[in-house]
């Protein structure tokens, strides 16, 4: 008992607000309580003037309060009613002021649809990754179709609305119906087959409307499924999706070339008003006539100018300017030829005179060379010796120029004009 008293004295004191805040932190930090689907039956449903919706979900044993704020419920596509079984997606949190926990709802679906939405989300991601929804794939709608193809149920509001609107706009338009099942599992094969049938060349279809009238989520579910979405994407003709009402947006709309809010709207998009079409055609015809008249007037003016021209009267006159230029060119070429010939002739004459001058200069140089050769011959030692002179050298080969250089008894050599002799000095005189 004493230990319990000590624990109570040491325990932390919290205010209700603090306690509720801690509980809120614990709940919001638990991943298992965030982004969850809660399935149950609606009761105690209240629509507040602020736009918020308050209700509870219950099963056979428990109740969970739910808050559906305005910013989240604005895109709600189902009607909430007491006693209706639904699925609510959101986060578990605590209302601190009231001390109660609740589900903050982000979106709702009819019971059993939570799994369907998740599957469709994955299908969307798959097809988008393949490029089936790319804007580059979209084909333009024809401006003035002659034949309208329709893939929908043979009976029902959709075909009646399409025919009524199309005929009111263009009474003579051809309408080819490819009847198909638009609800349930059979629609998954029936709708694609109808779209393909409208591509048969025998029908000459210009544009296709495929879809159905409004209905519940389950009724429109086939138009979310892959076979029908691919049929829209693979259509070779322009195709308009017309499924349900403005609030319905099945996946096939993303694959279509154009989207209509309703089947009636689809007919308005595809079929022009015949009066507007005639008016547009009249404008085009008038524009064509005006352009033709302008071209005809220009052609007449050109013809008038040609028939009044000198060339028309004398076709060869068109050659006169060219003949004049040719004559000028020939005259210029002749003058240039004479000038070139004269220049060449003068150069040839100049070449002959140069040859004569060179010959004379050569003869003069030959004569001068002969004189120099004679003078050189006269002054050479050989010529002097031939005239009776002699050259005396001693034994060492030195020239003896004076008698005083010779010694009595020495030997000398005497070189004559022809040959040489040896001699001994007997006497030396001055």
Backbone torsions as a table, in degrees:
resi	resn	phi	psi	omega
1	UNK	NA	-37.2	178.4
2	UNK	-66.3	-39.8	179.5
3	UNK	-63.6	-39.8	178.9
4	UNK	-63.8	-39.8	179.3
5	UNK	-63.8	-40.5	177.6
6	UNK	-62.8	-42.3	179.8
7	UNK	-63.0	-39.5	179.8
8	UNK	-65.4	-37.4	-179.6
9	UNK	-68.9	-33.9	-178.9
10	UNK	-83.9	-13.0	-174.8
11	UNK	-66.8	147.9	179.7
12	UNK	-77.2	142.5	179.6
13	UNK	-99.5	125.4	179.5
14	UNK	-117.2	147.5	171.8
15	UNK	-83.4	161.4	176.4
16	UNK	-56.0	-39.4	179.2
17	UNK	-63.2	-43.1	179.6
18	UNK	-65.5	-40.6	179.9
19	UNK	-64.2	-44.4	178.8
20	UNK	-64.9	-34.8	178.3
21	UNK	-65.0	-41.3	177.9
22	UNK	-64.1	-41.0	179.3
23	UNK	-63.9	-40.1	178.8
24	UNK	-62.4	-42.8	178.1
25	UNK	-61.0	-41.7	-179.8
26	UNK	-64.2	-44.3	-178.5
27	UNK	-67.3	-43.5	-176.2
28	UNK	-74.2	-16.1	177.7
29	UNK	-92.2	-3.0	-179.9
30	UNK	-91.3	111.5	-177.4
31	UNK	-58.0	-30.7	-177.4
32	UNK	-66.8	-18.2	-177.6
33	UNK	-104.2	7.4	179.7
34	UNK	-114.2	144.3	179.3
35	UNK	54.3	56.9	-178.0
36	UNK	-119.7	151.9	171.2
37	UNK	-95.8	130.8	175.4
38	UNK	-117.5	124.0	-179.1
39	UNK	-108.3	130.6	179.4
40	UNK	-173.2	-177.8	-177.5
41	UNK	-99.2	134.7	-178.0
42	UNK	-75.1	135.1	167.0
43	UNK	-150.9	167.4	-177.5
44	UNK	54.0	48.2	-177.4
45	UNK	-81.3	130.2	-179.5
46	UNK	-137.5	127.8	174.9
47	UNK	-101.3	112.2	-177.8
48	UNK	-83.3	153.7	179.8
49	UNK	-62.8	-22.7	179.1
50	UNK	-73.4	-12.3	-177.3
51	UNK	102.4	-10.8	177.5
52	UNK	-75.3	152.1	177.6
53	UNK	-121.9	130.5	179.6
54	UNK	-119.4	133.5	177.1
55	UNK	-158.5	175.8	176.2
56	UNK	-126.0	151.9	173.7
57	UNK	-113.6	134.8	-178.1
58	UNK	-134.8	154.7	168.3
59	UNK	-123.1	-158.4	-175.5
60	UNK	-71.7	-15.1	-174.0
61	UNK	-125.8	-26.4	-171.5
62	UNK	-138.3	167.1	178.9
63	UNK	-132.0	141.0	176.2
64	UNK	-131.1	122.5	179.0
65	UNK	-73.1	146.6	-177.8
66	UNK	-133.6	142.5	176.3
67	UNK	-122.8	123.1	-177.4
68	UNK	-117.6	93.6	-174.1
69	UNK	-69.2	158.8	-174.1
70	UNK	-58.9	-44.0	-176.4
71	UNK	-61.9	-24.0	179.9
72	UNK	-92.0	-34.9	-173.8
73	UNK	-86.7	-1.7	-178.7
74	UNK	-65.8	-28.6	-179.3
75	UNK	-97.2	12.7	-178.7
76	UNK	-63.7	135.8	-175.5
77	UNK	-114.6	4.0	176.5
78	UNK	-124.4	159.6	179.6
79	UNK	-95.3	127.5	179.3
80	UNK	-86.3	129.9	179.0
81	UNK	-139.4	142.8	176.7
82	UNK	-60.3	135.3	-179.5
83	UNK	90.5	-9.5	-179.1
84	UNK	-83.9	137.2	179.6
85	UNK	-89.4	125.9	-177.8
86	UNK	-137.3	174.1	168.6
87	UNK	-116.1	134.9	178.4
88	UNK	-119.9	132.4	-179.2
89	UNK	-108.0	134.1	179.3
90	UNK	173.3	-157.8	-176.8
91	UNK	-121.6	141.1	174.3
92	UNK	-80.2	129.5	179.1
93	UNK	-143.4	-179.7	-178.0
94	UNK	-119.4	133.1	171.3
95	UNK	-86.3	99.3	-169.1
96	UNK	-58.8	-43.5	-175.3
97	UNK	-64.5	-38.0	-177.8
98	UNK	-92.8	-11.2	179.3
99	UNK	69.3	30.6	-179.3
100	UNK	-128.1	149.8	176.6
101	UNK	-99.8	157.9	-173.0
102	UNK	-157.5	169.6	174.4
103	UNK	-101.2	117.3	174.1
104	UNK	-82.9	105.6	-171.1
105	UNK	-79.6	134.6	175.9
106	UNK	-103.2	-35.4	174.2
107	UNK	-159.1	162.4	-178.8
108	UNK	-130.0	157.0	176.8
109	UNK	-147.6	156.3	176.0
110	UNK	-65.7	152.9	-175.4
111	UNK	-52.7	132.2	179.6
112	UNK	91.9	-4.4	-176.9
113	UNK	-92.9	-9.9	-179.3
114	UNK	-60.6	-45.1	178.7
115	UNK	-66.0	-36.5	-179.7
116	UNK	-63.8	-45.4	180.0
117	UNK	-61.4	-40.9	178.5
118	UNK	-64.3	-40.5	179.3
119	UNK	-65.9	-41.3	179.3
120	UNK	-67.5	-34.3	177.2
121	UNK	-62.5	-43.2	179.0
122	UNK	-66.6	-37.8	177.8
123	UNK	-64.4	-42.1	177.1
124	UNK	-57.9	-47.5	-179.3
125	UNK	-61.4	-39.4	180.0
126	UNK	-64.0	-49.7	-176.9
127	UNK	-69.9	-35.6	177.2
128	UNK	-64.0	-38.5	178.3
129	UNK	-64.0	-32.5	177.4
130	UNK	-75.4	-11.8	179.1
131	UNK	89.2	12.4	-177.3
132	UNK	-67.4	-19.6	-177.8
133	UNK	-104.4	7.6	-175.8
134	UNK	-66.4	143.0	-179.3
135	UNK	-64.8	-27.7	-178.6
136	UNK	-64.3	-19.9	-178.8
137	UNK	-83.0	-14.6	-173.0
138	UNK	-70.1	134.4	178.5
139	UNK	-103.0	142.3	179.1
140	UNK	-72.8	150.5	176.7
141	UNK	-80.0	142.8	179.9
142	UNK	-67.0	145.8	-177.4
143	UNK	-73.7	-34.3	-177.1
144	UNK	-139.3	76.5	-179.6
145	UNK	-70.0	145.3	176.4
146	UNK	-96.1	-35.7	-178.2
147	UNK	-126.4	128.0	179.9
148	UNK	-106.4	124.4	176.2
149	UNK	-97.6	138.6	-178.1
150	UNK	-130.0	126.0	174.9
151	UNK	-112.2	101.8	179.9
152	UNK	-162.3	-176.6	179.6
153	UNK	-68.3	144.9	-178.2
154	UNK	-67.2	-28.8	177.5
155	UNK	-121.5	145.8	-179.9
156	UNK	136.7	171.2	-175.4
157	UNK	-68.4	-32.1	-173.9
158	UNK	-60.9	-51.9	-177.8
159	UNK	-68.1	-36.2	178.4
160	UNK	-63.2	-44.4	-179.7
161	UNK	-65.0	-41.2	-178.6
162	UNK	-64.5	-46.6	-179.3
163	UNK	-63.7	-44.9	-177.9
164	UNK	-61.0	-48.2	-178.3
165	UNK	-68.0	-42.4	-177.9
166	UNK	-63.9	-45.1	-179.3
167	UNK	-67.2	-33.5	179.4
168	UNK	-68.7	-26.1	-178.9
169	UNK	-91.7	-37.4	-176.3
170	UNK	-145.4	88.0	-171.9
171	UNK	-57.1	-30.2	-174.0
172	UNK	-94.3	7.2	-178.4
173	UNK	-68.6	141.8	176.2
174	UNK	-83.5	134.6	178.2
175	UNK	-123.3	121.5	179.0
176	UNK	-111.2	119.0	-179.9
177	UNK	-99.2	127.3	170.6
178	UNK	-107.4	93.5	-174.0
179	UNK	-65.7	142.4	-179.4
180	UNK	-152.1	164.3	175.7
181	UNK	-85.5	130.1	-173.5
182	UNK	-114.9	15.2	-177.9
183	UNK	-147.4	141.6	177.5
184	UNK	84.8	-176.0	-175.5
185	UNK	-62.5	-35.2	-177.6
186	UNK	-64.3	-23.6	179.8
187	UNK	-63.4	-27.0	-176.3
188	UNK	-64.0	-25.4	176.1
189	UNK	-106.4	-29.6	-175.8
190	UNK	-70.8	-45.3	-178.1
191	UNK	-64.7	-49.3	177.0
192	UNK	-58.1	-38.0	179.5
193	UNK	-65.0	-38.5	179.5
194	UNK	-66.7	-42.0	178.7
195	UNK	-62.2	-42.9	179.6
196	UNK	-65.3	-38.1	-179.8
197	UNK	-62.0	-33.0	-179.3
198	UNK	-71.8	-11.1	176.2
199	UNK	-84.4	-2.9	179.6
200	UNK	-60.8	125.6	-177.4
201	UNK	-58.9	-21.5	-179.2
202	UNK	-62.1	-28.3	-174.8
203	UNK	-88.9	-16.9	-179.9
204	UNK	52.6	42.4	-179.2
205	UNK	-71.0	136.7	179.4
206	UNK	-98.1	-33.8	-178.0
207	UNK	-152.9	150.2	-176.2
208	UNK	-118.3	138.4	167.6
209	UNK	-112.1	124.9	179.4
210	UNK	-128.3	133.2	178.6
211	UNK	162.2	-153.1	-177.8
212	UNK	-164.7	174.7	176.3
213	UNK	-77.3	-174.6	-176.9
214	UNK	-71.5	172.0	179.8
215	UNK	173.7	-174.8	179.9
216	UNK	-75.1	173.5	178.0
217	UNK	-57.0	-42.7	-179.9
218	UNK	-64.7	-35.3	-179.5
219	UNK	-65.6	-38.4	-175.8
220	UNK	-89.5	-5.9	-173.9
221	UNK	-55.4	-38.1	-179.9
222	UNK	-56.3	-30.3	-178.2
223	UNK	-78.0	-1.6	169.8
224	UNK	-92.8	-18.0	-168.3
225	UNK	-80.1	156.1	-172.0
226	UNK	-59.2	-44.5	-177.8
227	UNK	-58.1	-42.4	-178.3
228	UNK	-75.1	-38.8	177.8
229	UNK	-60.5	-43.5	179.3
230	UNK	-67.2	-33.5	177.9
231	UNK	-62.9	-40.5	176.0
232	UNK	-64.4	-45.3	-176.4
233	UNK	-66.2	-33.5	-175.0
234	UNK	-91.4	2.7	179.8
235	UNK	-62.9	131.6	177.5
236	UNK	-83.1	-21.4	176.4
237	UNK	-96.4	156.0	174.2
238	UNK	-58.3	134.4	-176.0
239	UNK	-131.7	137.4	-179.0
240	UNK	-113.0	128.7	176.7
241	UNK	-87.0	126.6	178.9
242	UNK	-135.4	81.6	-173.9
243	UNK	-119.4	120.6	173.7
244	UNK	71.1	-143.6	-177.6
245	UNK	-116.3	-172.7	-174.9
246	UNK	-61.0	-29.5	-176.6
247	UNK	-83.4	-7.9	-178.3
248	UNK	-95.7	131.1	-177.7
249	UNK	-138.4	75.3	178.5
250	UNK	-70.5	163.8	-176.4
251	UNK	-63.7	-27.4	-178.3
252	UNK	-60.7	-25.5	178.7
253	UNK	-62.4	-34.9	-178.7
254	UNK	-69.3	-26.0	-179.1
255	UNK	-91.6	-14.4	-177.6
256	UNK	-75.2	161.9	176.7
257	UNK	-76.9	-27.2	177.3
258	UNK	-150.9	157.3	-176.6
259	UNK	-126.0	130.8	176.8
260	UNK	-111.5	145.6	-178.6
261	UNK	-67.8	-34.2	-179.0
262	UNK	-145.5	166.6	174.1
263	UNK	-57.5	-38.0	178.1
264	UNK	-62.6	-42.8	178.5
265	UNK	-63.6	-34.6	177.5
266	UNK	-62.5	-42.7	178.1
267	UNK	-62.8	-38.2	178.1
268	UNK	-65.0	-36.7	-179.6
269	UNK	-70.0	-35.7	-172.5
270	UNK	-90.4	-31.2	-171.9
271	UNK	-109.6	119.8	178.5
272	UNK	-77.2	157.4	173.7
273	UNK	-72.4	126.8	-173.6
274	UNK	-59.1	-36.8	177.8
275	UNK	-62.2	-44.3	177.9
276	UNK	-63.8	-38.1	-179.6
277	UNK	-65.8	-43.6	178.6
278	UNK	-63.2	-41.3	178.9
279	UNK	-61.5	-44.8	179.1
280	UNK	-63.7	-40.9	179.0
281	UNK	-65.2	-38.8	177.3
282	UNK	-61.4	-42.2	177.7
283	UNK	-60.5	-42.3	-179.7
284	UNK	-66.6	-42.3	179.0
285	UNK	-62.8	-44.4	178.4
286	UNK	-61.2	-39.9	178.9
287	UNK	-65.0	-40.3	178.2
288	UNK	-64.9	-44.9	178.2
289	UNK	-59.8	-43.7	-179.4
290	UNK	-62.3	-43.3	179.1
291	UNK	-65.0	-38.9	178.3
292	UNK	-65.6	-41.5	178.3
293	UNK	-62.0	-42.2	179.6
294	UNK	-63.4	-42.2	178.7
295	UNK	-66.2	-38.7	178.6
296	UNK	-64.6	-42.2	178.5
297	UNK	-62.3	-42.8	179.4
298	UNK	-65.2	-37.6	179.5
299	UNK	-67.0	-41.0	178.0
300	UNK	-62.7	-42.0	179.7
301	UNK	-64.0	-40.7	178.4
302	UNK	-64.7	-41.0	179.6
303	UNK	-65.6	-40.6	178.5
304	UNK	-62.1	-41.5	178.8
305	UNK	-64.6	-42.0	-178.4
306	UNK	-67.4	-42.9	-178.4
307	UNK	-67.4	-23.9	178.3
308	UNK	-92.4	0.3	-176.9
309	UNK	-86.1	157.0	177.8
310	UNK	-60.5	-36.7	-177.9
311	UNK	-64.0	-37.7	-179.9
312	UNK	-64.0	-41.3	180.0
313	UNK	-72.6	-37.2	-179.1
314	UNK	-135.5	89.4	-174.9
315	UNK	-55.6	-31.5	-178.1
316	UNK	-72.1	-11.5	179.9
317	UNK	-66.1	-20.7	178.8
318	UNK	-66.2	-19.0	-179.9
319	UNK	-87.6	-10.9	-176.0
320	UNK	-55.9	-48.9	179.5
321	UNK	-60.1	-37.0	-179.6
322	UNK	-71.2	-35.9	177.6
323	UNK	-64.7	-41.3	179.3
324	UNK	-62.2	-44.8	179.2
325	UNK	-64.8	-35.5	178.3
326	UNK	-65.9	-44.3	178.5
327	UNK	-61.5	-41.6	177.9
328	UNK	-61.3	-42.5	-178.4
329	UNK	-64.4	-40.4	179.7
330	UNK	-64.7	-43.5	179.1
331	UNK	-61.2	-44.2	179.5
332	UNK	-63.6	-37.7	179.1
333	UNK	-67.7	-38.1	178.3
334	UNK	-65.3	-46.5	178.3
335	UNK	-60.0	-41.6	179.7
336	UNK	-66.4	-36.4	179.2
337	UNK	-65.6	-43.9	178.8
338	UNK	-62.1	-40.3	179.8
339	UNK	-64.3	-43.1	-180.0
340	UNK	-65.1	-41.9	-179.5
341	UNK	-62.2	-44.7	179.7
342	UNK	-61.6	-42.1	178.9
343	UNK	-61.5	-42.0	179.2
344	UNK	-65.9	-40.2	179.5
345	UNK	-62.1	-43.7	179.0
346	UNK	-63.3	-37.7	178.9
347	UNK	-65.7	-36.8	177.8
348	UNK	-65.5	-46.3	178.0
349	UNK	-59.8	-41.6	179.0
350	UNK	-62.2	-35.0	179.7
351	UNK	-68.0	-40.1	178.1
352	UNK	-64.8	-42.8	178.8
353	UNK	-62.8	-39.4	179.7
354	UNK	-63.5	-36.7	179.6
355	UNK	-65.4	-41.8	178.4
356	UNK	-64.4	-43.3	179.2
357	UNK	-62.2	-41.2	179.7
358	UNK	-65.6	-37.0	179.3
359	UNK	-64.5	-43.6	178.7
360	UNK	-63.8	-42.1	179.2
361	UNK	-63.2	-37.1	180.0
362	UNK	-66.0	-41.2	178.3
363	UNK	-63.7	-39.6	179.8
364	UNK	-63.5	-41.8	-178.5
365	UNK	-69.9	-33.4	175.9
366	UNK	-62.5	-44.3	178.9
367	UNK	-62.3	-44.1	179.6
368	UNK	-62.7	-38.7	179.2
369	UNK	-66.0	-37.8	178.7
370	UNK	-64.1	-42.7	177.5
371	UNK	-60.4	-46.4	-179.5
372	UNK	-64.4	-35.1	-180.0
373	UNK	-67.1	-40.2	178.6
374	UNK	-65.1	-42.1	-179.9
375	UNK	-64.4	-40.6	179.5
376	UNK	-64.4	-38.2	179.7
377	UNK	-65.4	-38.9	-180.0
378	UNK	-66.1	-38.6	-175.8
379	UNK	-86.2	-4.8	-176.7
380	UNK	-75.7	151.4	179.4
381	UNK	-59.3	-33.5	-178.9
382	UNK	-61.7	-44.3	179.6
383	UNK	-64.9	-38.3	179.1
384	UNK	-62.8	-43.2	180.0
385	UNK	-64.6	-36.9	179.4
386	UNK	-65.5	-24.2	178.8
387	UNK	-82.8	6.9	175.1
388	UNK	108.5	3.3	178.1
389	UNK	-85.7	162.9	-179.9
390	UNK	-140.6	157.4	178.2
391	UNK	-117.6	124.1	-177.4
392	UNK	-106.9	131.0	178.0
393	UNK	-130.1	151.6	177.5
394	UNK	-85.2	-175.0	-178.8
395	UNK	-61.0	-26.4	-179.5
396	UNK	-82.7	-4.6	179.4
397	UNK	88.6	8.0	179.5
398	UNK	-82.8	141.5	179.8
399	UNK	-72.5	134.1	178.1
400	UNK	-97.3	109.9	-175.9
401	UNK	-99.5	-16.7	-176.1
402	UNK	-136.9	147.0	179.2
403	UNK	-62.4	-26.0	-177.9
404	UNK	-70.1	-19.1	-179.2
405	UNK	-81.2	-14.2	179.7
406	UNK	-95.7	146.0	179.0
407	UNK	-113.4	144.5	178.2
408	UNK	-62.4	137.1	-179.8
409	UNK	87.5	-12.1	179.0
410	UNK	-80.8	160.0	-179.0
411	UNK	-100.2	138.7	176.4
412	UNK	-129.1	162.8	179.3
413	UNK	-120.2	133.2	-176.3
414	UNK	-116.0	120.1	179.0
415	UNK	-99.1	124.3	-175.6
416	UNK	-107.6	-178.8	178.7
417	UNK	-63.6	-33.8	176.3
418	UNK	-131.4	106.2	177.8
419	UNK	85.7	-171.3	-179.2
420	UNK	-149.4	161.5	179.3
421	UNK	-137.2	156.7	175.0
422	UNK	-106.7	145.0	-176.6
423	UNK	-144.2	156.8	175.8
424	UNK	-110.3	137.8	-179.0
425	UNK	-80.0	120.6	179.3
426	UNK	-98.7	-42.4	-179.7
427	UNK	-138.5	156.5	179.2
428	UNK	-126.5	121.7	177.4
429	UNK	-118.9	161.2	-179.1
430	UNK	-78.3	NA	NA
